Amino acid sequence: MGATGAGKSSFINSLLHYLKLDKSVVVGEELVSCTSQLESIIIEGQTNHWKRIKGHRIVVVDTPGFDDTYVGDFVILQRIARWLEESYRKRMVLGGVIYLHDISQDRFSGTARRNLEMFNHLCGDSALDKVVLVTSKWGRAFGRNFEKREGELTTNHWKTMLEGHARVERLVAGEEDASAWGVVRSILDRVETRAIQQSRSEALQIQKELVNRRKFLPQTHAARELRTQLQQMLEAQTQMLALEADAVAGNAEAQAQLQEQEAKVKKMAEQIENLKVSMPKRLARWLKLVMGA
């Protein structure tokens, strides 16, 4: 997981290249997002080094960021939640979650913060020891002090997660393939230590909410956080539109841009509405639970 452009797809390709597997995922080279659907990559025959997980396959899942160019955040949350819910129902072991961050970014942007907050609400505090925070694109340093930037991440933005036993790793410049396998291998080491049955009981927060507690997606912590974020953005955008509407009178180009922004605001409002659970749905779920009991 991670923001658009952090290097999620590149990480997977580095891993596949290191393992000499003839597979790859599409990597975006433009300023727009490339991955908008979840893509699962199955890797066989790489767990024989371990005793307890020997013979098990590895499934790596490439996910879109919550700042996707073409798809709304609610749709992204739906897609991620659906995969996590189905895998949990099938009793698949979630070995770990890799969160990619582009170390070459000059500042910790609002987009990066939103992705991190959503990530936190998806995982929950109890699953933080399964999280590996991976910094990418160290090859773009060109004299810049990326070590200082990494220190700021660990002491500020990632501090709470690290206190919950998340770990930090690097994709070393020029050694990305080996670094990617090193991250996955460290996850497998921990799965081996915990043993397969115990790992099955250690799910992400959103998996427990959807399956064990039978919540609707909009009722989960992640969805509530997304609704709050979108509501704040909607209020800010609405205020800006009101100001701009007075300033663009008679300017055709400015009016066209204003209409485009109004369309975005409408889409945002629709996403917020989708993140609410209607009373009939709540009643139907309650009746289902009562009848089931």
C-alpha positions in Angstrom: 0.0 0.0 0.0 1.0 3.7 -0.2 0.3 6.9 -2.1 0.3 7.0 -5.9 3.8 7.1 -7.3 5.4 5.7 -4.1 6.7 2.7 -6.1 4.3 -0.1 -5.1 4.2 -1.8 -8.5 8.0 -1.2 -8.9 8.5 -3.0 -5.6 6.6 -6.0 -6.8 8.5 -6.1 -10.1 11.8 -5.9 -8.2 10.7 -8.8 -6.0 9.7 -10.9 -9.1 13.0 -10.0 -10.9 15.1 -11.1 -7.9 13.2 -14.4 -7.8 13.8 -14.8 -11.5 10.1 -15.1 -12.2 8.6 -14.3 -15.6 5.9 -12.1 -14.2 5.4 -8.3 -13.9 2.8 -5.7 -13.1 2.3 -2.4 -15.0 4.3 0.5 -13.7 3.1 4.1 -14.2 5.6 6.5 -15.7 3.4 9.6 -15.8 2.0 11.9 -13.1 -1.3 10.0 -13.1 -2.0 6.8 -11.2 -1.5 3.5 -13.0 -3.0 0.9 -10.6 -6.7 1.4 -10.0 -7.6 -2.3 -9.5 -6.1 -4.7 -7.0 -3.8 -7.2 -8.6 -2.8 -10.5 -7.0 0.5 -12.1 -7.9 1.0 -15.7 -6.7 4.5 -16.9 -6.0 5.1 -20.6 -5.6 8.1 -22.6 -4.2 9.7 -19.8 -2.1 8.9 -21.0 1.4 10.9 -24.2 1.5 13.6 -22.5 3.6 11.2 -22.3 6.6 9.9 -25.3 8.6 6.4 -24.3 9.6 5.3 -22.5 6.5 7.1 -24.9 4.0 5.0 -25.5 0.9 2.8 -22.5 1.4 2.5 -20.0 -1.5 3.1 -16.3 -1.3 0.4 -13.9 -2.6 1.5 -10.3 -3.1 -1.3 -7.8 -3.7 -0.7 -4.5 -5.6 -3.2 -1.9 -4.4 -4.1 1.6 -5.7 -3.5 4.7 -3.5 -6.3 6.7 -2.0 -5.4 9.6 -4.3 -6.2 7.7 -7.5 -6.4 9.9 -10.6 -9.5 8.3 -12.0 -11.3 6.5 -9.2 -12.8 8.0 -6.0 -11.5 7.1 -2.6 -14.7 5.3 -1.6 -14.3 3.0 -4.6 -10.7 2.3 -3.7 -11.7 1.5 -0.1 -14.4 -0.9 -1.4 -11.9 -2.7 -3.6 -9.3 -3.1 -0.8 -11.9 -4.1 1.8 -13.6 -6.6 -0.5 -10.3 -8.4 -1.1 -9.3 -8.4 2.6 -12.8 -9.6 3.5 -12.7 -12.5 1.0 -9.2 -13.6 1.9 -10.1 -13.6 5.6 -13.2 -15.7 5.0 -11.0 -18.2 3.1 -8.7 -18.3 6.2 -5.7 -16.9 4.2 -2.9 -15.8 6.5 -2.1 -12.1 6.2 1.7 -12.3 6.7 2.4 -8.6 6.6 1.5 -5.2 5.1 4.2 -3.2 3.2 3.6 0.5 3.1 5.7 2.4 0.5 6.8 6.0 0.9 8.7 8.0 -1.7 11.7 9.4 0.2 12.5 11.9 -2.6 9.3 13.9 -1.8 10.5 17.3 -0.4 7.7 17.4 2.2 5.2 15.2 3.8 2.2 16.3 1.7 -1.5 16.3 2.6 -1.9 13.4 0.2 0.8 11.4 1.9 -0.9 12.1 5.3 -4.3 11.1 4.0 -2.9 7.8 2.7 -1.1 7.1 5.9 -4.2 7.9 8.0 -6.4 5.6 5.9 -3.7 2.9 6.1 -3.7 3.2 9.9 -7.5 2.8 10.1 -7.4 -0.2 7.8 -4.8 -2.0 9.9 -5.7 -1.0 13.5 -3.3 -0.9 16.4 -3.2 -4.6 17.1 -1.8 -5.4 13.7 1.0 -2.9 13.6 3.7 -5.5 14.2 2.8 -6.8 10.8 3.5 -3.5 9.1 6.8 -2.7 7.3 7.3 1.0 6.3 9.5 1.0 3.3 11.2 4.1 1.9 11.7 4.0 -1.9 13.6 6.0 -4.6 16.9 6.5 -2.6 18.6 6.8 -6.0 17.2 10.3 -6.4 19.3 11.8 -3.6 21.7 13.7 -5.8 23.4 15.3 -2.8 20.2 15.7 -0.8 20.1 14.5 2.8 17.6 11.7 2.6 18.8 10.3 6.0 17.6 13.4 7.7 14.3 13.1 5.9 14.0 9.5 7.0 14.7 10.6 10.6 11.8 13.1 10.4 9.5 10.3 9.3 10.5 8.0 12.1 10.4 10.7 14.9 7.2 12.5 13.7 4.9 11.0 11.1 5.6 7.3 11.9 6.3 7.6 15.6 3.0 6.1 16.8 3.2 3.2 14.3 6.8 2.4 15.4 5.8 2.4 19.0 3.2 -0.2 18.0 6.1 -2.4 16.7 6.0 -1.5 13.0 9.4 -1.6 11.3 11.3 0.6 8.8 13.2 -0.7 5.8 14.8 0.9 2.8 14.9 0.0 -0.9 18.6 0.5 -1.3 19.6 2.4 -4.4 21.0 0.0 -7.0 20.0 -3.0 -4.9 16.2 -2.7 -5.1 15.7 -6.3 -6.2 17.5 -7.7 -3.2 16.0 -5.1 -0.9 12.5 -6.1 -1.9 13.1 -9.8 -1.3 14.7 -8.8 2.1 11.5 -7.1 3.1 9.3 -10.0 2.2 11.8 -12.5 3.7 11.6 -10.6 7.0 7.8 -10.9 6.9 8.1 -14.6 6.3 10.5 -14.9 9.2 7.9 -13.4 11.5 5.1 -15.6 10.2 7.3 -18.6 10.8 8.0 -17.4 14.4 4.3 -16.8 15.1 3.3 -20.1 13.4 0.6 -20.5 10.9 -2.4 -21.0 13.2 -1.6 -18.0 15.4 -1.1 -15.8 12.4 -4.6 -16.6 11.2 -6.1 -15.0 14.3 -4.1 -11.8 13.8 -6.2 -10.0 11.2 -6.4 -6.4 10.2 -9.0 -4.2 12.0 -11.1 -3.9 8.8 -11.2 -7.7 8.4 -12.4 -8.2 11.9 -15.0 -5.5 11.5 -16.4 -6.9 8.2 -16.3 -10.6 9.1 -16.3 -11.1 12.8 -18.5 -8.1 13.8 -20.5 -8.2 10.5 -20.4 -4.5 10.0 -21.2 -2.7 6.7 -18.2 -1.1 5.1 -19.4 2.4 5.9 -19.5 1.5 9.6 -15.8 0.5 9.7 -13.1 2.8 11.2 -11.5 3.2 7.8 -14.7 4.3 6.2 -15.6 6.7 9.0 -12.1 8.3 8.7 -12.6 8.6 4.9 -16.0 10.3 5.4 -14.4 12.8 7.9 -11.6 13.6 5.4 -14.0 14.0 2.5 -16.4 16.2 4.6 -13.5 18.5 5.5 -12.4 18.7 1.9 -15.9 19.3 0.7 -16.4 22.2 3.1 -13.1 23.8 2.0 -13.8 23.3 -1.7 -17.4 24.7 -1.3 -16.0 27.9 0.3 -13.4 28.3 -2.4 -16.1 27.9 -5.1 -18.2 30.6 -3.5 -15.3 33.0 -3.6 -14.2 32.1 -7.1 -17.7 32.4 -8.6 -17.6 36.1 -7.8 -14.2 36.5 -9.4 -14.7 34.8 -12.7 -17.6 36.8 -14.1 -17.2 37.3 -17.8 -14.1 35.1 -18.1 -15.0 32.1 -20.2 -11.9 30.1 -19.4 -12.2 30.7 -15.7 -15.9 29.8 -15.8 -15.0 26.5 -17.5 -12.5 25.7 -14.8 -15.0 26.6 -12.2 -17.5 24.1 -13.7 -14.9 21.4 -13.6 -14.3 22.1 -9.9 -18.0 22.1 -9.2 -18.2 18.6 -10.8 -15.4 17.4 -8.5 -17.3 18.8 -5.5 -20.5 17.0 -6.6 -18.5 13.8 -6.9 -17.1 14.3 -3.5 -20.6 14.8 -2.0 -21.7 11.6 -3.7 -18.8 9.7 -2.1 -19.8 11.0 1.3 -23.4 9.9 0.7 -22.1 6.4 -0.2 -20.3 6.2 3.1 -23.6 6.3 5.0 -25.7 3.3 5.9 -29.4 3.7 5.3 -31.9 2.8 8.0 -33.4 -0.1 5.9 -30.0 -1.6 5.6 -29.4 -1.3 9.3 -32.8 -2.9 10.0 -32.2 -5.7 7.5 -28.8 -6.5 9.1 -30.3 -6.4 12.6 -33.1 -8.8 11.6 -30.6 -11.1 9.9 -28.5 -11.3 13.1 -31.5 -11.9 15.3 -32.8 -14.7 13.0 -29.4 -16.2 12.8 -29.1 -16.2 16.6 
